[in-house]
């Protein structure tokens, strides 16, 4: 049992362990201007989301709040980079860290009971399901943009060197028998570059070759339908393929036969694992990130409607932007379902984004921060 729950704990902490952000938006995308032909920029963007437990509690590993009844997803995507755009050609070196966690309410409830020393429901069978994908890579995107008075397009091809990766899956069941003892089994399959959940190290890189490469395609399109209406589509990782040449591989069965008693008197279980530990090549993809924005301009005010789709999760936003001064704009978007405000300040030199779903950060499930410094010439 402890193995299963600790995998879940690791996954969630990994997904929010970096700066806690959920929907960083490059603010200039909300303006009515297409991209300049020549520009240099430096940026940080991050977006994270938890539909399981408040972010702060996950980071501090203090499960005070009961997980959502329909807990299913947590993710964090972070990128630091720079971009040079000259004569419509772009060069974009970057470092990215991506985490995606898929689970179900039973797994979240089981972990919550374990971490808080609460008794499990004797009549309940927990169907455990967990999928974790981690990707850390540094790379270079090369792109070309084309634009005229009414249309804009920018296509980027990315090549990545994998710094670290993990692709883990756990499926099984957990029940309580007539003696009040927890029993469960699970199938665990993990591909990784180093130190998976079972803490199997790649000693001096001698056990397996942890190198890998990746390819991505990003597309940005904009269409000025009329002088007032602008449509924009941004698709990141529209295509992605990452390959580990000879990754660590653990594939086997986990059970809960090894029993111990905590100081509280509650019975717990340490994992017993039987299976293979070897190495093999492994391919994986990253979820697509798609954003569709429609803006209608009324003099100095523009109305926005936006659809964001990340890791099979949809976010619907409505809002408005207003021109503050020449080449400056302030935008406020509201996530309709989650009532999360996204505040975006776009100036000639600096774009800043901030989003928070609750003023009390300890209760927040969403938090966003992004910054871009740019110079056009």
Secondary structure, DSSP 8 states (H G I E B T S, - for coil): -HHHHHHHHHHHHHHHSSS--S----GGGGSS----SSEEEEEEEEEEEESSS-HHHHHHT---S---TT--EEEEEEEEEEEEEETTEEEEEEEEEEEEEE--HHHHHHHHHHHTT----TT--EEEEEEEEEEEEEEEEEEEEEE-SSEEEEEEEEEEEEEEEEEEEEEEEEEE-TTS-EEEEEEEEEEESS--TT----GGG-SS---EEEEEEEEEEEEE-SSSEEEEEEEEEEEEEEEEEEEEEEEEEEEEEEEEE-TTS-EEEEEEEEEEEEEEEEEE----EEEEEEEEEETTEEEEEEEEEETTEEEEEEEEEEEEETTEEEEEEEETTTTEEEEEEE-SSEEEEEEES-SSGGG-SEEEEEEEEEEE-
